[in-house]
Amino acid sequence: MSNSNVSLLENTVPDSQTFADRHPVVDQCQSVWRQFNLRTPQIALYPDTIIPHSRYLREVFSVVDNDDIDAVLLTNERQSFGLEKFRSARDLFLVPVVNVSGKPSVAADVDFSLKNPKSWVETASCIRKFRERRGRLSSRFLSPTSPAVRMMAYLFVSGEDLTPVRQPSSPYYFGYKGFPNTASATMVAEALANKGWLERSFFDRYHKCAGCHSHRLTVREECPACQSPQLSEVDLIHHYSCAQLSPEATFRRGTALICPKCSKQLRHYGKDYDKPGRVQVCAQCKNTTSEPAIGFLCQDCGMHVGGDAASVSDVFSYSLSHHANTLLADDVASVERFPVAQLRYLPEELQRKITQLSSSTGAASDFLLVELQYGGREQVLRTRGEANFISMRKLFADNLQGILGEVASVHSSYEREYVLFLGRDEAGFTAYLQEALHHSESVLSDKLNPTLLVLWGTREKALS
């Protein structure tokens, strides 16, 4: 932390007091740190701002500007949207976020309040747990660089699953602990789950807006004719002599009941008429219905959608798979088995080869699997159509295999291409493959803009 920020904290001390006046709460909190075998926690502030009780927090925590950080103190939950960028810039994804703002925040791992001794114990326990589990994390993941690797490493050191937390202020109605950007976290978690690194567990199901994808929808009964929710429930009157069946309002003439069909006055309930049920009457179009429609109105963008047409969004919690835990905790160059969940997405021939390689021992079991993604796909589809895109993909794959020769094999599924390389020199091969992609694309009429996604390798890129 900069000197100006430290001064900012010190300037919050009232003139009538000095730092020599030590509040008993400081000694009590320091005692909790010692019970958990902790030094005074060294922290980074986010955002750098004046915070409640900052004088005493300055004594309970040590604000530093170095790499030896025990926790990040969240001082303003309204600015948690920038927390991910802050942690990335300072490589602080493997330390807990301690919320001292006094307001709930899904981005934090634990809440701390000088007024709540229980929170001191919870904070000390959280900091120690992160510290101990960082000690068990493979050295390859101590400085995670990609969102996927950061999520995996964070889940490992936190010892927690990625579990949705109810958050009514969010358009999704939930957030993920430790990840303030719900949409981004969901996308990364789903990608990891599809590759077998995370395991899904059903949490909840929401209806979502077709326009902005918000889960904040008002569910209402509405008129099936005009979609107005202004419905009123009224009695039906059945006139025996002429069989007229209408809402009571159509019979009412002052205090009398006059049949709108035959103009006779209805005098005796059970003899002249009865009330067989109730219906809904729309105040907008006067339509009557016994079965009002169900509709949804988005509270964020105002879009309306009928109940039958509304799409649903399933929300999951995620836990590290056994295979991921093994990889994250192991300092050897590779793990034994390719994740089974990932196999089913691959072409059959490639599945057979990887199954054979995963069960092998020695040098033959070292391999690199790369998925090719096409950044120019949408542009080619718009201008050339799907048939031409598929033809270009096939020509590109043939060119690439011709360049690679026996160095690696190219395998195609309906949607994408994969490259399997047998060997340990991952860095050298990926550089070579980038050059091969450039040459393979140079003969195409349009740019496919291929990029590499390492699905399996010997370093952290295998998770990204």
Secondary structure as GFF3:
##gff-version 3
##sequence-region A 1 464
A	DSSP	alpha_helix	3	10	.	.	.	ID=ss1
A	DSSP	alpha_helix	24	35	.	.	.	ID=ss2
A	DSSP	beta_strand	42	46	.	.	.	ID=ss3
A	DSSP	alpha_helix	54	60	.	.	.	ID=ss4
A	DSSP	beta_strand	62	63	.	.	.	ID=ss5
A	DSSP	beta_strand	71	74	.	.	.	ID=ss6
A	DSSP	three_ten_helix	77	82	.	.	.	ID=ss7
A	DSSP	alpha_helix	83	90	.	.	.	ID=ss8
A	DSSP	beta_strand	97	99	.	.	.	ID=ss9
A	DSSP	beta_strand	110	111	.	.	.	ID=ss10
A	DSSP	alpha_helix	117	136	.	.	.	ID=ss11
A	DSSP	three_ten_helix	139	141	.	.	.	ID=ss12
A	DSSP	alpha_helix	147	158	.	.	.	ID=ss13
A	DSSP	beta_strand	164	166	.	.	.	ID=ss14
A	DSSP	beta_strand	174	176	.	.	.	ID=ss15
A	DSSP	alpha_helix	182	194	.	.	.	ID=ss16
A	DSSP	beta_strand	198	208	.	.	.	ID=ss17
A	DSSP	beta_strand	217	222	.	.	.	ID=ss18
A	DSSP	beta_strand	231	239	.	.	.	ID=ss19
A	DSSP	beta_strand	245	247	.	.	.	ID=ss20
A	DSSP	alpha_helix	248	251	.	.	.	ID=ss21
A	DSSP	beta_strand	252	253	.	.	.	ID=ss22
A	DSSP	beta_strand	256	258	.	.	.	ID=ss23
A	DSSP	beta_strand	265	266	.	.	.	ID=ss24
A	DSSP	beta_strand	273	274	.	.	.	ID=ss25
A	DSSP	beta_strand	278	282	.	.	.	ID=ss26
A	DSSP	beta_strand	288	289	.	.	.	ID=ss27
A	DSSP	beta_strand	293	298	.	.	.	ID=ss28
A	DSSP	beta_strand	304	306	.	.	.	ID=ss29
A	DSSP	beta_strand	311	320	.	.	.	ID=ss30
A	DSSP	alpha_helix	322	329	.	.	.	ID=ss31
A	DSSP	alpha_helix	340	343	.	.	.	ID=ss32
A	DSSP	alpha_helix	348	358	.	.	.	ID=ss33
A	DSSP	three_ten_helix	362	365	.	.	.	ID=ss34
A	DSSP	beta_strand	367	374	.	.	.	ID=ss35
A	DSSP	alpha_helix	377	384	.	.	.	ID=ss36
A	DSSP	alpha_helix	386	404	.	.	.	ID=ss37
A	DSSP	beta_strand	408	412	.	.	.	ID=ss38
A	DSSP	beta_strand	417	422	.	.	.	ID=ss39
A	DSSP	alpha_helix	426	441	.	.	.	ID=ss40
A	DSSP	beta_strand	450	456	.	.	.	ID=ss41
A	DSSP	three_ten_helix	460	463	.	.	.	ID=ss42
###
